[in-house]
Amino acid sequence: MNQSPPLRQRALLTDEQLAHLPANHPLKTANTGESAMIRTLTGRPADHAPVWFMRQAGRSLPEYREVREGIPMLDACLTPALAAEITVQPVRRHKVDAGIFFSDIVIPMKLAGVNVDIVPGRGPVLDAPVRTMEEIKNLPELEDSALDPIREAVALTVKELGSTPLIGFAGAPFTVAAYMVEGGPSRDHLRPRTMMHADPEAWDALAAWAARTSAQFLAAQIEAGASAVQLFDSWAGSLGEADYRRFVQPHSAAVLSAVEHYGVPRIHFGTGTAELLPALLEAGADVIGVDYRLPLSVAQERLGGGIVLQGNIDPALLASGWEALAAHTDAVLEQGRSAPAHVVNLGHGVPPTTDPTVLTALVDYIHTQTRKG
């Protein structure tokens, strides 16, 4: 068995930090801070390894497809009762240890007044890309009142979840800005990578705008009841380390710093970021999410030891049969022992074709395999 190194970094839920949260926050009223999820995220022992899945609320669930029928994605995100119901569905069904707020990384952009929509089968698409300093200067700022539907949805969600914590999330500045420069999804994110070098002043201005709106989005979720947050950088893996550190890390650090005073654990996750893990950590995260491409023990070595990790079951194994999935999960749990604490998750999101009974069985298996005493 691997020996856990001393914990190097911890998200402390101190009285001073909790004072920044409203009196009815679940960290105060529902004791979510003592849940297996928050104990683990803050490096404390728990009676079992907690598990949640990225994209656990979504198309893999028949109840999700039923309540979403005929409702556009962004409308669903901005209908508080519906967003709350969708968030709670996988907790109810799978008995995962946390809910992940049902939303989308372009919601802050949408609420600010940028014309963006989710096109089925394609993803987020803007009416017009944002590529020049003049266009960036004309971007509207996100008004605090525009986040009221988010606050209402979170409040409804945490009331339903009780002592089960809610994880809030936002898109990292690079991923959000990349969508804006491209005008939609891209395979190689060539335009934003070019813009960084061709017009670094414009790039920094756009990334700073994305950082401000993501920080506001996270703060609204925390103040309304989220007990942890995740900064999600879908496309950071397209960057080399030098470009990440120069053009991206300062803006991700600004988001994480903006919510540090609340004291809730901050998870930083990116796909294809095996070579960027130390830089992700240095941006200010408390917990590092690792995708399926890198063993957790190797990730721990690259991070210098003592870091709480999240991950990293390969989503492809969900459809590979129980024997293969169980063996792979056992290996991930063993690798996770290299960390002082380990939150089990996938190394990316739940594929929409996943059989939900497999996820339910997987949660039970992880709980059974890791339960102490």
C-alpha positions in Angstrom: 0.0 0.0 0.0 1.3 3.5 -0.9 2.1 5.8 2.0 0.3 9.2 1.9 2.7 12.2 2.2 2.0 15.0 4.6 -0.9 17.2 3.5 0.7 20.2 1.9 -2.4 22.2 1.2 -5.8 22.3 2.9 -9.0 24.3 2.5 -9.7 25.3 6.1 -13.3 26.0 7.1 -12.5 28.5 9.8 -14.9 30.6 11.8 -13.5 33.7 10.1 -14.2 32.2 6.6 -17.6 30.9 7.5 -18.5 34.4 8.7 -18.5 35.4 5.0 -21.4 33.0 4.4 -25.1 33.7 5.2 -26.6 32.3 8.4 -28.7 29.8 6.4 -25.7 28.3 4.5 -25.7 24.5 4.7 -22.1 24.5 6.0 -23.7 26.2 9.1 -27.2 24.7 9.2 -27.0 21.2 7.6 -23.4 20.4 8.7 -22.3 19.6 5.1 -18.8 20.3 6.4 -18.8 17.0 8.1 -20.0 15.1 5.1 -17.7 12.5 3.5 -17.3 14.8 0.5 -16.3 18.0 2.3 -14.1 16.2 4.9 -12.2 14.5 2.0 -11.9 17.7 0.0 -10.4 19.4 3.0 -7.9 16.5 3.6 -9.7 15.1 6.7 -10.5 11.4 7.1 -14.0 10.1 6.2 -15.7 6.8 6.7 -15.7 6.0 3.0 -14.2 7.5 -0.2 -16.8 10.0 -1.6 -17.8 9.8 -5.2 -19.5 12.2 -7.6 -19.5 12.2 -11.4 -18.9 15.1 -13.8 -22.1 15.4 -15.9 -23.9 13.1 -13.6 -27.0 15.3 -14.1 -27.9 14.9 -17.7 -28.8 12.8 -20.7 -27.8 9.4 -19.2 -30.9 9.6 -17.0 -34.4 8.9 -18.3 -35.9 11.3 -15.7 -33.7 14.1 -17.0 -34.8 13.5 -20.6 -38.4 13.5 -19.4 -38.3 16.9 -17.6 -36.1 18.5 -20.3 -38.4 17.5 -23.2 -39.0 20.4 -25.4 -37.0 22.8 -23.2 -33.8 24.4 -24.7 -30.7 23.8 -22.6 -30.1 27.4 -21.5 -33.8 27.9 -20.6 -33.5 24.8 -18.4 -30.5 26.2 -16.7 -32.3 29.4 -16.0 -35.5 27.9 -14.7 -34.7 27.6 -11.0 -37.1 24.8 -10.1 -36.1 22.7 -13.1 -32.4 23.3 -12.6 -32.8 22.2 -9.0 -34.7 19.1 -9.9 -32.1 18.1 -12.5 -29.3 18.7 -10.0 -30.9 16.4 -7.4 -31.9 13.6 -9.8 -28.5 11.7 -9.7 -28.2 12.1 -6.0 -31.6 10.6 -5.5 -30.9 7.7 -7.9 -27.2 6.9 -7.5 -26.6 8.0 -3.9 -23.5 10.0 -4.9 -21.9 12.0 -2.2 -22.6 15.4 -3.7 -24.7 17.2 -6.3 -23.1 19.2 -9.1 -25.1 22.3 -9.9 -26.9 21.9 -13.3 -25.8 24.8 -15.4 -23.4 25.6 -18.3 -20.2 27.5 -18.6 -21.8 30.0 -21.0 -24.5 31.0 -18.5 -22.5 33.9 -17.1 -21.9 35.1 -20.6 -25.6 34.8 -21.4 -26.7 36.6 -18.2 -24.2 39.4 -19.0 -26.0 40.0 -22.3 -23.8 38.2 -24.8 -25.8 36.5 -27.6 -25.0 32.8 -27.1 -27.0 29.6 -27.4 -26.5 25.9 -27.1 -27.0 24.3 -30.5 -28.0 20.6 -30.2 -25.2 18.4 -31.6 -22.8 21.2 -31.7 -22.5 23.1 -28.4 -22.2 26.8 -27.5 -22.4 29.1 -30.5 -22.2 32.9 -30.4 -24.0 35.2 -32.8 -20.6 36.9 -33.4 -17.1 36.0 -32.3 -15.1 38.3 -30.1 -11.7 38.9 -31.6 -10.7 42.6 -31.4 -10.0 45.0 -28.6 -12.9 47.1 -29.7 -15.3 44.2 -29.5 -13.9 43.3 -26.1 -14.3 46.8 -24.8 -18.0 46.6 -25.9 -18.7 43.5 -23.9 -21.3 44.1 -21.2 -20.4 43.5 -17.6 -22.4 41.0 -15.6 -24.9 42.8 -13.3 -25.2 41.2 -9.9 -29.0 41.1 -10.1 -28.8 39.0 -13.3 -27.6 36.1 -11.1 -30.8 36.0 -9.1 -32.1 32.9 -11.0 -28.8 31.1 -10.1 -29.2 32.0 -6.5 -32.8 30.8 -6.5 -31.9 27.5 -8.2 -29.0 26.9 -5.7 -31.3 27.7 -2.7 -33.9 25.3 -3.9 -31.3 22.6 -4.6 -29.6 22.8 -1.2 -32.9 22.7 0.6 -33.7 19.4 -1.2 -30.2 18.0 -0.6 -30.1 18.6 3.1 -26.8 17.3 4.5 -25.5 16.3 1.1 -23.3 19.1 -0.2 -23.7 20.9 -3.5 -20.7 21.6 -5.7 -20.9 24.8 -7.7 -18.9 25.2 -10.9 -17.8 27.7 -13.5 -15.8 27.5 -16.7 -12.2 28.6 -16.5 -11.3 31.8 -18.3 -9.3 30.1 -21.1 -12.2 27.8 -22.1 -14.8 30.5 -21.9 -12.6 33.0 -23.9 -11.7 30.3 -26.4 -15.4 29.8 -27.2 -15.8 33.5 -27.6 -12.9 33.9 -30.0 -13.8 30.9 -32.0 -17.5 31.8 -32.0 -18.3 28.1 -31.1 -16.6 24.8 -30.5 -13.2 24.0 -32.0 -11.0 21.0 -32.4 -7.6 22.8 -32.0 -8.5 26.3 -30.5 -6.2 27.8 -33.1 -7.7 31.3 -33.1 -7.4 31.9 -29.4 -3.9 30.4 -29.4 -2.9 32.7 -32.2 -4.6 35.7 -30.6 -2.4 35.2 -27.4 0.7 36.0 -29.4 -0.7 38.3 -32.1 -2.5 40.6 -29.8 -1.7 39.7 -26.2 -3.3 42.9 -24.8 -6.6 42.0 -26.4 -6.3 38.4 -25.2 -5.6 39.5 -21.6 -8.6 41.9 -21.7 -10.9 39.1 -22.9 -9.6 36.5 -20.4 -9.9 39.1 -17.6 -13.6 39.7 -18.6 -14.2 35.9 -18.6 -12.5 35.6 -15.2 -14.7 38.4 -13.7 -17.9 36.8 -14.9 -16.8 33.3 -13.8 -15.9 34.6 -10.3 -19.2 36.3 -10.0 -21.0 33.1 -11.0 -19.1 31.1 -8.4 -19.6 33.6 -5.7 -23.4 33.6 -6.3 -23.5 29.8 -6.0 -21.4 29.8 -2.8 -23.4 32.5 -1.1 -26.7 30.7 -2.1 -25.5 27.4 -0.6 -22.7 25.6 -2.5 -20.3 23.9 -0.1 -17.5 23.5 -2.7 -16.7 24.7 -6.2 -15.0 23.4 -9.3 -13.2 25.5 -12.0 -13.5 23.5 -15.2 -11.0 24.1 -18.0 -12.2 21.9 -20.9 -9.7 23.1 -23.4 -6.5 23.9 -21.4 -4.9 20.7 -22.7 -4.5 22.4 -26.1 -1.8 24.6 -24.6 1.8 24.1 -23.8 3.0 24.9 -20.3 4.8 28.2 -21.3 1.6 29.6 -22.9 -0.5 28.3 -20.1 1.6 30.1 -17.5 1.9 33.3 -19.4 -1.6 33.7 -20.9 -4.0 31.6 -18.8 -2.8 30.9 -15.2 -3.1 34.5 -14.0 -6.7 34.6 -15.0 -7.6 31.2 -13.5 -5.8 32.4 -10.4 -7.9 35.5 -10.3 -11.1 33.4 -10.3 -9.9 31.1 -7.5 -8.6 34.1 -5.5 -11.9 35.9 -5.8 -13.7 33.1 -3.8 -10.9 32.1 -1.5 -12.3 34.1 1.5 -15.4 32.0 1.7 -13.2 29.0 2.7 -15.1 26.4 0.6 -12.8 23.8 -1.1 -11.9 24.8 -4.7 -11.3 22.1 -7.2 -9.4 22.8 -10.4 -9.9 20.4 -13.3 -8.8 20.4 -16.9 -8.8 17.8 -19.6 -5.6 16.8 -21.3 -3.6 18.7 -18.6 -1.1 16.0 -17.5 1.8 18.3 -18.3 0.1 21.3 -16.7 -0.8 19.9 -13.3 1.7 22.0 -11.2 0.6 25.1 -13.0 -3.0 24.3 -12.2 -2.2 23.9 -8.6 -0.1 27.1 -8.5 -3.2 29.0 -9.7 -4.5 28.5 -6.2 -6.6 25.4 -6.1 -7.1 23.3 -2.9 -7.8 20.1 -4.9 -6.6 19.0 -8.3 -8.8 16.9 -10.6 -7.0 14.5 -12.8 -8.3 13.2 -16.1 -8.2 9.5 -17.1 -4.9 9.8 -19.1 -2.6 9.9 -16.0 -2.4 7.5 -13.0 -3.1 9.4 -9.8 0.2 8.3 -8.2 2.1 9.9 -11.2 -0.1 13.0 -10.8 0.8 13.2 -7.1 4.5 13.0 -7.9 4.2 15.8 -10.5 2.4 17.9 -7.9 5.1 17.4 -5.3 3.1 15.4 -2.8 0.6 16.1 -0.2 -2.2 17.2 -2.6 -5.9 16.1 -2.3 -6.8 14.5 -5.7 -10.0 13.9 -7.6 -10.5 11.3 -10.3 -10.1 9.4 -12.4 -12.1 6.4 -13.7 -12.0 6.3 -17.5 -15.6 6.9 -18.8 -15.0 4.3 -21.5 -15.0 1.6 -18.9 -18.6 2.4 -17.9 -19.6 0.4 -21.0 -16.9 -2.3 -20.9 -18.7 -4.8 -18.6 -18.7 -5.0 -14.8 -15.6 -7.2 -14.5 -13.4 -4.7 -16.4 -15.0 -1.7 -14.6 -14.5 -3.2 -11.1 -10.9 -4.0 -11.8 -10.2 -0.6 -13.2 -11.9 1.0 -10.2 -9.8 -1.0 -7.8 -6.7 0.2 -9.6 -7.9 3.8 -9.3 -8.7 3.4 -5.6 -5.2 2.0 -5.1 -3.6 4.8 -7.0 -5.6 7.3 -4.9 -3.9 6.1 -1.8 -0.9 8.1 -3.0 -2.8 11.2 -1.9 -3.7 12.3 1.6 -7.3 12.2 0.5 -9.1 11.1 -2.7 -12.4 12.0 -4.1 -13.5 9.4 -6.7 -14.8 10.7 -10.0 -14.5 10.0 -13.6 -11.6 11.3 -15.6 -14.1 13.3 -17.6 -17.9 13.5 -17.9 -20.6 10.7 -18.0 -21.2 9.8 -21.6 -24.8 10.3 -22.5 -25.2 6.6 -23.6 -24.2 5.3 -20.1 -26.6 2.8 -18.5 -27.6 4.6 -15.3 -27.8 1.2 -13.4 -24.0 0.9 -14.0 -23.4 4.3 -12.2 -25.6 3.3 -9.3 -23.8 0.0 -8.9 -20.4 1.7 -9.2 -21.2 4.2 -6.4 -22.3 1.3 -4.1 -19.1 -0.6 -5.0 -16.8 2.3 -4.2 -18.6 2.9 -0.9 -18.4 -0.8 0.0 -14.8 -1.2 -1.0 -13.6 1.9 0.9 -15.8 1.9 4.0 -13.9 1.9 7.2 -14.8 -0.3 10.2 
